[in-house]
Amino acid sequence: MPNPFPGMNPYLENPAFWRDVHTSIIVYARETIQSQIRPRYRVVVEERVYIEVAQRHIYPNITIVKPTILQPFSESAVAVLEYDAPAAVLTVTDEPIQEPYLVIVERDSGKVVTVIEVLSHSNKTLGNEGYRLYRQKQQEILQSDVNLVEIDLLRVGEYVLLPPEEAVRERFDKWHYFVSIRQVKTLPSFALYPVTVRQRLPRIFIPLAPNDERVAVLDLQAVIDRCYEAGAYDDFIDYRSEPPPPAFNPEDAAWIDELLKSKGLR
């Protein structure tokens, strides 16, 4: 079954799914862009690696070791407790999170011309290491002549896009998903794509080197639809339940309810 939503499927925002969805977006976006920009450029998958301890968006390694013989309390203790055989020890270690993103590199010079980021839950959670590293990356790009494409398909979390939030909210009063494009040759302007759950995700342009008049085109809706079908999400998403938080306003919630009923999913 294809994606039942005309645009972004909000059920894919579930943290239990997002790691797989995020990786798939990166892979399919790379494939789409690569064919348009060769041979002058190539698209490379890079990874930001960090340990996240504040939030449990972590996939732990678990080690079980043999029980250790523990000594009982001494006779001088206030009380001696009877206990069964010593328990096994369970050690949970935090595994590094790896967040892939795309980099467009000029073939001859090796110069990075564009960075494409798909935001994750950790990027949008204030105080997380993922948030700190993402903000650090933004500052590095601000001081460079590198283009930045930010794709935010998560309603939850902080606003972390490069354009100032206050200016964006003055211009747009409602969106669920957002794309921001910093193109070096048009600075200080940003290209912005605010989208609601009722709308098709846009076909966005991917800027290349400042001296190159061409752009690549990325159809975000085609990418999400492919992620949905390739991931077989219709086999295990329960559309009778509500989408993951934050809750939609009553009008959008009613629209989602009617849409899913029309598809026979509620």
N, C-alpha and C positions, 0 to 999 in steps of 0.2 A: 504493500500500500504506500502511495506517495505521501509526502508531507501534507497533512490536512489544512494547514494554515497557508494563506496567500503570501505571507512574508516569513519573518522569524517565528519559529515554533517555540513558545515560551517554556514548554516542558523540557527542552534541551538545556535550559539554564540550570537545571538541577545539578548541584555539585557532584553527585554520584555519576553523572554523565559527562560533565564538562571537560574533564581531562581528555577523554576520547574524542569529543566533538572538537575541542581546540586543536588537537593534533591533526585531525582530519581536515579542518579548515586550512591549516598551514600547508598540508600536502597538496590538496586540490587547488589552492590558490597558486602555489608554486607552479604546478603543472600548466595552469591556464596562462600565467604570465610568461613563463619560459619560452613558449612557442612564439610569442609576439615580439620578443626583444633580442633574440639571437640574430647574428653572431656578435654584435657589439657588446652585449651584456650577458650576464648569467645570474640566476636567482639561487641564492645559497641559504640553506636552513642553518641558523645559529641557535645556540641554547644559552639561556641565563640559568645558572645553577645556584641554589641557596638552600639553607636549612630553615624550615619554618617551625617555630616552636609555640607561637601564640595561638594559632588556629589549627584545627585538626583536619586540614586539607592535605594530610600526609599519609603515605602508604607505608606502614611500619614493617621493618624486618623483625621477626620474632625468633628468639633463641630460647630453648628450654634446656636447662642444665640439670645434672643429677642432684638429688637432694643432698644437702649438707647436714651432718649430724650436729645438732645444736645442744649445748649444755643446759640442763635445767637450772632454776634459781638455786642459789646457795642456801644452806640450812639457816643462815642468819637472816634470810629475806623475810619480809613481813608475811608473805603468803607464798605457797608453792602451788602452781597450777598444774593439773594433770592435762596432758595433751597427747594427741595421736602421733604417729610417725611424722617426721619433719616434712613439710610441704615442698613440692618441686618449686624451683625458682624460675619465674617468667621474666625475661628481660626484653623490654621494648625499646628499640633504637630508632631514632628518627632518620628516615632516608632522605637524601637531598631531592628537592623538587627541581625538575628540569622543565623550563618553559621555552618552547621553541618560538622563534620569530624569523621573519624573512629579511634578507639583505640582498639588494641588487648591486652587483659589482661590475665595473667597467672592465672588459676583458684585457685590453692592452695595458692599462695603467694599474689595474688591481684596486682602483679607488672605489670606495663605497659611495654610491650616489643616492640610494633610497633605503630606508628601513620601514618595514611593514610590521606593525604590532597588532595582535589580537588580544584584547585584555582578558585577564583571568580574575577569579575571585580574590586571590591574594594581592594582585595589583591594586584592587579597589577597597582593600580593608586597611583603614588607618592604623598605623603602628606595626604592621607586618613587615617582615624583611622584603617580601615581594613588592610591597608598596614603596619602601625606601629605595630599592634598586631601580624600580621603574622611574621614580622621580629623578634619580641620579642620571639615568639614561636620557631623559628628556632634557636636562640641563646641558649635558654634553652635546646633544644635537643642536640645541639653541645656539651654541657657540661655534657651530660648524656650518658648512655649506651642504649639508645632507638633507634631503627631503624626508619627511616623516608622515606615514599614513597610520592613523590610529583607528581601529575598528572595535567598537564597544557594543557587544551583543548581550550584555548582562544588565538587567535593570537594578540589581542589588548593588549596594556599596557606594563609595564616594565618587564624586565627579573628579576624574583625574586627567582629562584631556588637556592638551597644551593650550588651546584658546582659553582666555580667562572666563571662568564660570559666570561671573556677573554680566559680562558683555553678551555671552551666549543666551542667558536667560532673559535679557532685555529684548533680544531679537526673536527668540522662539519660546512659546509658552508651554509647549507640550511635546514630549518625545519619549519613547521607550528605549530606542536604540540610536546610536549616533556614530557617524564617521567624520573624522577630521583629517584634512590633508594640508600639511605645511609644504608648500612648493617654494623652493629657494628663489626662483626668479620672479615670483609675484609677492614676495614679502613686502610689507607686514600683513598681507591679507591671508586668510585661511579659506579653503573650500570646505563647506560644512553640509552634511547630509543628516538632518534629523528625521527619524522614521518611527511610526507607531506600529503596534502589533497588527493593525488592520491593513497595513500597506505592504506592498512588495518591497523587498530590499533592493537598493539601487545598483545600477551598473556604475561603478566609480572609475575615475581615471587614476593611473599610477604614474606619477611624474618620473622622468629620467634625468639625465645630466642637464644642467642649465642651458648648455649650448645646443641641446637636442630639442627640436620642435615637436617631436613625436611623443606620444604617451601610450602606455598599455592600458587595456580596459579589463576590469575584473567585475564579473557579474556575481555579486554576493548572493543573490537569490539562488542562482544555479548551483553555487558552492554549497549552501545550506541544504538544498534539496538533495544533492548528491550525498552529503554527510548523513542525512536522515535515512535514505534508502540503503546506502552501503552499511550503515551501522545497525540495520534491522530494528530500529527503535519502535516501530509499530508492534513488534512482538512483545514488548514488555512495558511500554508506557500505559498507565491506567488513566485514560482520559475522563473517567468518572470522578476522579479527584481534582482538586484545584491545582493550578500551576504553582510552581515554587514561589516563595515570597520574593519581593514585596507584593501584597495583594493589588490587583487592578482596581480602578475606581468602578463604581456600580455599572456605569454605561458600558465600559469595555468588558467587564465580567459578563454582562448580559449578552453582549455581542459574541464572546467566546462560547458561551453556553449554547446559543442558537446555532453557531457554526458547527460545533461538535455534534449537536443533535441532528443537524442536516446531513452529516457524514455518517450517522449511525453509530457514533462513538459514545453517546450518552443516552 
